[in-house]
């Protein structure tokens, strides 16, 4: 049996989104700068790998948080409408 997938993208304040993205960029800088500062290729590489893992983890969380079956989507929309 196949299920239809409905993706709902709730609105969030632009400040929240920008803060999350800025934190990601600062983490990348914080991981790469010590390697560059000390001239260590290994530290830079580890920082890059950890940064890639963080990006992939955040992307997968976003995909799973906004994906619902039709029944779940109706329930979620009804929940939002009753809260307003």
N, C-alpha and C positions, 0 to 999 in steps of 0.2 A: 504494500500500500504506500502511496506517495502522499506526502503532506505538502501543502503550499506553505511557503515561508513569507511572512510579512515583516518588513523592516520598518520600525517606527523610529524616527529621529527626533527626540524631544528637544525643545529649545532650551538653551542654557545661556546665562549671561555671558557676554563677550569677555568680560574680565576673568571669569573662571577658566574659559578656554585658553585665553592668552597666558594666564598664570601657569596653567599646566604645561603649555608648550615652552614657556620661558624656563620653567624648572627643568624640563628635558634638555634644553640647550645648555643650561648652566651645569647640569650633570655631565654632559659630554665634555664641556670645557674642563671641569674639575677632574675628570678622569684622564684627559689627554695632556694637560699642562704639566703635571709632575714628570711625566715621561719626557716631554720636550725639555723641561727645565734641567733635568739631570742627564739628558742626552741618552736616555735608555729606550731603545727600540722596543724592548719587551714590555715596559710599562705602557707605552703608547698603544701597542697591539692589544694588551689586556684591556685597556680603557676602551678601545674601539669595539672589541668583542662584547664587553659588558654593555656598552651603549646600544649595540645592535639587539642584544637580548631584551633590554628595557623597551626599545621601540616595538619589537615584535610582541612583547607581552601586553603592552598598552593597546596595540592594534587588535589583538585577539580579544581583549576585554571589551573593547568598544563593539566588536562584532557580536559577541554573545549577549551583551546587555540590551541591544536593540533588536534582537531577532525573536519573533514570536510566531506561533501557529495562528490561524485565523481566530480560533476561540480565545486564545490568550490575548491577542490584539484587541478583540472586542472588550474583554474584561479590563484590560489596561486603559483603554479609552474611556470606558464607563467610570473607572476609578478616578481618572483625571477630571472628567466632567462633573462628577459629584463633589470633588474637592474645590471646585471654583465657585 
